[in-house]
Amino acid sequence: MANTIKRYRPSSYPDPQLNLDMKTAYDQLSSLSDSAVFALESNQALASGSTTVTGSQNRIETGLGTVSNVVATLDTGGSPVNEWPTATPTPNANGLINIAVFKPTAAGNNTPIASTTPRLVRWFAFGSRKESTQ
């Protein structure tokens, strides 16, 4: 007996060509394995972590040799907040990132200022593997 997985499929569209194209695209994307999505060149790596930030935190260790890109998001446990994080590779420092959390100055004034509330920030960093020192 074949092991079949019942997957979501997009609904039908009035345009037959669009309908076929959407279903084909969905089938192609849903059939990718995680290894295909995360296949990195041999010297590239992905690191992730979390840290609590009040305002800003600089020089956070990622475990990478260098950082080319970093993505950060607030983890507020599902509660909406009017705050947002920024994350950048630390200039002139291999493998480190800087994270800041901002909020509006006041109601009716969206000028960003540093948040005064400790916020859990989850991050993903992309870069090169740290060279082993054996």
C-alpha positions in Angstrom: 0.0 0.0 0.0 1.4 3.4 -1.0 2.1 5.9 1.7 0.2 9.0 0.4 0.3 12.4 2.1 -2.8 14.5 1.7 -1.6 18.0 1.0 -3.4 21.3 0.6 -3.9 22.3 -3.0 -4.8 25.9 -4.1 -8.4 26.5 -5.1 -9.5 26.6 -8.7 -9.2 29.9 -10.6 -11.5 31.0 -13.4 -8.6 31.3 -15.9 -7.6 27.7 -16.9 -4.0 28.7 -17.6 -3.7 30.4 -14.2 -5.3 27.4 -12.6 -2.8 25.1 -14.2 0.2 27.4 -13.5 -0.7 27.8 -9.8 -1.2 24.1 -9.3 2.1 23.3 -11.1 4.0 25.9 -9.0 2.5 24.6 -5.8 3.3 21.0 -6.6 6.9 21.9 -7.5 7.4 23.9 -4.3 5.7 21.5 -2.0 7.8 18.6 -3.3 11.2 20.3 -2.4 12.9 18.6 0.4 14.4 20.5 3.2 17.9 19.5 2.0 17.2 21.2 -1.3 16.0 24.4 0.3 18.9 24.6 2.8 21.6 23.3 0.5 24.4 25.7 1.1 27.8 25.9 -0.5 30.4 24.1 1.6 31.7 27.2 3.3 28.3 28.8 4.0 26.4 28.3 7.2 23.2 29.4 9.0 23.0 30.2 12.7 20.1 31.2 14.8 19.5 32.3 18.4 17.6 34.6 20.6 18.5 37.3 23.1 16.6 39.8 25.2 17.2 43.4 24.1 16.3 46.6 25.8 17.1 49.4 23.3 20.1 47.9 21.6 22.6 45.1 22.1 25.9 45.1 20.1 28.4 42.4 19.3 26.2 39.4 19.7 28.2 36.2 19.0 26.6 34.1 16.2 29.1 31.2 16.0 29.8 32.1 12.3 33.1 33.1 10.8 31.6 36.0 9.0 28.0 37.3 8.8 26.6 38.4 5.4 22.9 38.8 6.3 20.9 38.7 9.5 17.1 38.7 10.0 15.4 39.4 13.4 11.9 39.4 14.7 10.3 40.1 18.1 8.8 37.2 20.0 6.0 38.8 22.0 4.1 35.6 22.6 1.5 36.5 20.1 0.6 39.9 21.6 0.8 42.8 19.2 3.2 45.6 20.0 4.1 48.8 18.2 7.8 48.0 18.3 10.2 46.6 15.7 13.7 45.2 15.6 16.6 46.0 13.3 19.7 43.7 12.9 22.9 44.2 11.1 26.3 42.5 10.9 28.7 44.2 13.3 31.1 46.4 11.2 34.7 45.2 11.2 33.9 42.3 13.6 33.7 38.8 12.1 30.7 36.7 13.2 29.0 39.3 15.4 25.7 41.1 14.9 24.0 44.2 16.4 20.3 44.3 17.3 18.2 47.3 18.2 14.5 47.5 19.1 12.6 50.7 18.3 9.2 52.2 19.2 7.4 55.4 18.2 8.2 58.5 20.2 4.5 59.0 21.2 1.0 58.7 19.8 0.8 60.7 16.6 4.6 60.9 16.4 6.2 57.9 14.6 9.8 59.1 15.0 11.6 56.0 16.2 13.3 55.9 19.6 15.0 53.0 21.4 12.5 50.8 23.3 12.7 50.9 27.0 11.0 47.5 27.4 13.1 44.3 27.4 12.0 42.3 24.3 12.9 38.8 23.2 14.4 39.0 19.8 14.9 35.8 17.7 17.4 36.0 14.9 18.8 34.1 11.9 22.3 34.9 10.5 23.8 33.8 7.3 27.5 33.7 6.5 30.6 31.6 6.4 31.5 28.8 8.7 34.0 29.5 11.4 37.3 28.0 10.6 38.4 25.3 13.0 41.5 26.1 15.1 42.9 22.6 15.5 
